[in-house]
Amino acid sequence: MYTAQQRQREAQKVTLVGSLLDAILGIAKILVGVVSHSHALIADGVHSLSDLATDFMVVLVLRVSHQEPDEDHPWGHARFETAGTVMLGALLIAVAGAMAYNSVGLMFSGETLQIPEWPALIVAACSIVSKEWIYRYTLAAGKRLKSDLIIANAWHSRSDAFSSIVVLIGIGGAMLGWIWLDALTAVLVALLIAKIGWDLTWKSIKELVDTALPEQQVRELEQAVRDVDGVISVHSLKTRLMGGQSLLEMHIQVESHLSASEGHYIGDTAVRILKTRFDDIGDIIFHIDTYNDNLRLYCDTLPLRAEVEQALKDAMTEVHPQLQWEQLSLYYIKARIELELKVDNALLARCGLSGNAVQQALRDHLQQHYWFSSIRLWLSPGDA
């Protein structure tokens, strides 16, 4: 598992390697394209230089997105990576539009087009091999680091490889006599770049507006939580992506008689299992329920502990003035409250009372309250 600093260093290393290659290819394509009279190769060179510009943007965004959470960004800075991917995709679309406009204008200008020369073929072939290599290198790093921005930059590199293939075909066709094919190829390259740009932009926009994970993935997450011992159900599961990591919020239902600490430990166990089984999960927020609050199995007007304790004190005073409890547990179940009471056995003996008699008397006194369901009496140190 990479730390934030290791992830940033690795991502920057990959990006800088790609930027060096983009600079060499971009300049070579434009120069050879001008000398060899290939508009398609010149357009491809512009595409390579756009890769160089986005490489620098990626480095800057990575530097910001891997900063630790601070007071203004308590959830971290990963959204900057997503925003950077949107800008990268938009830049691809803009570059594609400019390339297509210039190429279409050239095709319909009425000017006599010059036939490309053989050096353009060699440079296009070298570009295919080089960009396919940097694509595979960058994509592997992006998957290893789980960075959508690095993966997006890898596809940016492969778009250059694809465009060089089309350019190679266009140049070859023009040299065989179809001179217009060189300009048409430049338009096809532009359309390919625009498609990749749109896909990257749309995916990142969906992340920025907190679109949920795919339904099948959500079902797998739910099942993993249900399989945890002590979990009755999981509901209100909300998912979203942030910087390539999944963020989850959920309600976990456990038995109502469990202590708060045991219920919370069951939730912690579910978190541990999720993070072990699914390595793309970031933060998980869970809420422990003793009922499914989606089904409204509760009453908004049920009293809190202070009111219940007062009613119980009044009932115990009626039974015997000296009667009191050692421990009281409340269970809010199906719009009612169940009481679990621990009373000192020696105290009952001094008052001349039995446990069964006290339990029945308290039940009779509390029946008048709308919230009362049942009462269980426990004696300490031993039964009467």
Secondary structure, DSSP 8 states (H G I E B T S, - for coil): ---HHHHHHHHHHHHHHHHHHHHHHHHHHHHHHHHHT-HHHHHHHHHHHHHHHHHHHHHHHHHHHTS---SS-TT-STHHHHHHHHHHHHHHHHHHHHHHHHHHHHHTS--------HHHHHHHHHHHHHHHHHHHHHHHHHHHHT-HHHHHHHHHHHHHHHHHHHHHHHHHHHHTT-THHHHHHHHHHHHHHHHHHHHHHHHHHHHHTT----HHHHHHHHHHHHTSTT--EEEEEEEEEETTEEEEEEEEE--TTS-HHHHHHHHHHHHHHHHHH-TTEEEEEEEEESS-GGGT-S-TT---HHHHHHHHHHHHHHH-TT---SEEEEEEETTEEEEEEEEEHHHHHHHT--HHHHHHHHHHHHTTSTTEEEEEEEEESS--
